[in-house]
Amino acid sequence: MNLAKNVKVTRVSNAEAAAQTAINSTGVDMTGFDGVMFLVPFGAITSGGVQSVNAAQGSDNSADWVDLEGSKIAVADDDDNQIVVLDIYKPKDRY
């Protein structure tokens, strides 16, 4: 099976510099899909920095999403130049 023929690839955020505030992506409409996988690349991480990746969901494509329990992945300050993969299967809400 050719994976590229069976998945939709969508960029949900441009690259961002490290900051003190959260970086949020755009919504992903899950209509017709069973799951979603986010690939989150990290560059150099400042020593002592605290960062993580998590998914949020909601019934509409708005800023009122709720964090998806159990989806948080902590990223250590020595995980420079790594990619975090967040795979969500059968989310409850559309976005």
C-alpha positions as semicolon CSV with decimal commas, in nm:
position;residue;x (nm);y (nm);z (nm)
1;M;0,000;0,000;0,000
2;N;0,127;0,347;-0,086
3;L;0,081;0,564;0,224
4;A;0,086;0,891;0,027
5;K;-0,231;0,787;-0,159
6;N;-0,417;0,720;0,165
7;V;-0,338;1,025;0,377
8;K;-0,388;1,398;0,354
9;V;-0,081;1,612;0,434
10;T;-0,153;1,963;0,565
11;R;0,081;2,227;0,709
12;V;-0,086;2,370;1,019
13;S;0,185;2,611;1,137
14;N;0,490;2,787;1,001
15;A;0,825;2,755;1,178
16;E;0,845;2,962;1,494
17;A;1,128;3,088;1,711
18;A;1,135;2,987;2,076
19;A;0,912;3,207;2,286
20;Q;0,761;3,245;2,631
21;T;0,407;3,184;2,507
22;A;0,233;2,886;2,349
23;I;0,244;2,840;1,972
24;N;-0,090;2,715;1,843
25;S;-0,159;2,564;1,503
26;T;-0,469;2,597;1,290
27;G;-0,743;2,337;1,323
28;V;-0,751;2,007;1,137
29;D;-1,093;1,903;1,008
30;M;-1,119;1,530;1,084
31;T;-1,427;1,470;0,868
32;G;-1,365;1,146;0,679
33;F;-1,044;1,060;0,867
34;D;-0,976;0,816;1,154
35;G;-0,670;0,988;1,292
36;V;-0,417;1,266;1,268
37;M;-0,040;1,275;1,313
38;F;0,148;1,593;1,397
39;L;0,521;1,618;1,324
40;V;0,675;1,894;1,538
41;P;1,041;1,976;1,465
42;F;1,260;2,147;1,725
43;G;1,582;2,338;1,660
44;A;1,826;2,441;1,932
45;I;1,662;2,441;2,276
46;T;1,790;2,674;2,547
47;S;1,929;2,499;2,855
48;G;1,667;2,501;3,130
49;G;1,387;2,561;2,881
50;V;1,054;2,394;2,946
51;Q;0,860;2,290;2,639
52;S;0,597;2,037;2,541
53;V;0,359;1,938;2,263
54;N;-0,007;1,848;2,308
55;A;-0,330;1,824;2,111
56;A;-0,654;2,007;2,179
57;Q;-0,997;1,942;2,031
58;G;-1,335;2,102;1,985
59;S;-1,659;2,071;1,790
60;D;-1,587;2,378;1,576
61;N;-1,278;2,540;1,429
62;S;-1,236;2,806;1,698
63;A;-1,001;2,902;1,977
64;D;-1,226;2,732;2,236
65;W;-1,051;2,398;2,213
66;V;-0,988;2,183;2,521
67;D;-0,657;2,001;2,573
68;L;-0,685;1,634;2,485
69;E;-0,609;1,439;2,803
70;G;-0,304;1,215;2,776
71;S;-0,168;1,383;2,462
72;K;0,107;1,594;2,624
73;I;0,466;1,506;2,531
74;A;0,742;1,676;2,731
75;V;1,050;1,786;2,537
76;A;1,380;1,796;2,728
77;D;1,618;2,089;2,692
78;D;1,878;1,854;2,543
79;D;1,646;1,728;2,267
80;D;1,791;1,976;2,016
81;N;1,713;1,916;1,649
82;Q;1,462;1,639;1,714
83;I;1,113;1,577;1,579
84;V;0,823;1,499;1,814
85;V;0,545;1,283;1,668
86;L;0,198;1,322;1,820
87;D;-0,042;1,059;1,682
88;I;-0,413;1,089;1,768
89;Y;-0,645;0,804;1,668
90;K;-1,024;0,846;1,659
91;P;-1,053;1,190;1,821
92;K;-1,391;1,258;1,978
93;D;-1,448;1,600;1,820
94;R;-1,434;1,719;1,459
95;Y;-1,141;1,962;1,508
